[in-house]
Amino acid sequence: MSLSLEEKINMLPSLRATVEAHGLLAKKALGQNFLLDRNITGKIIRLSLNAQNLSDYRTKSAPARAA
């Protein structure tokens, strides 16, 4: 039986546990704190997997800024 994407995501260890296990910190001042929210990381995973499956997925580069 094949597991659903949601089941696979739920089987992963939390990023918070992984970060703590390696003695790392997610700094709010650097905008890293959102990564510890399992709901947000689940959305990132789902969106990235959906993007990989799109045959016509393209990214736009931002316009260059004058120095």
Secondary structure, DSSP 4 states (H G I P E B T S, - for coil): -PPPHHHHHHHSPPHHHHHHHTT----GGGT-GGGG-HHHHHHHHHHHHHHHH-TT---PPPPPPP-
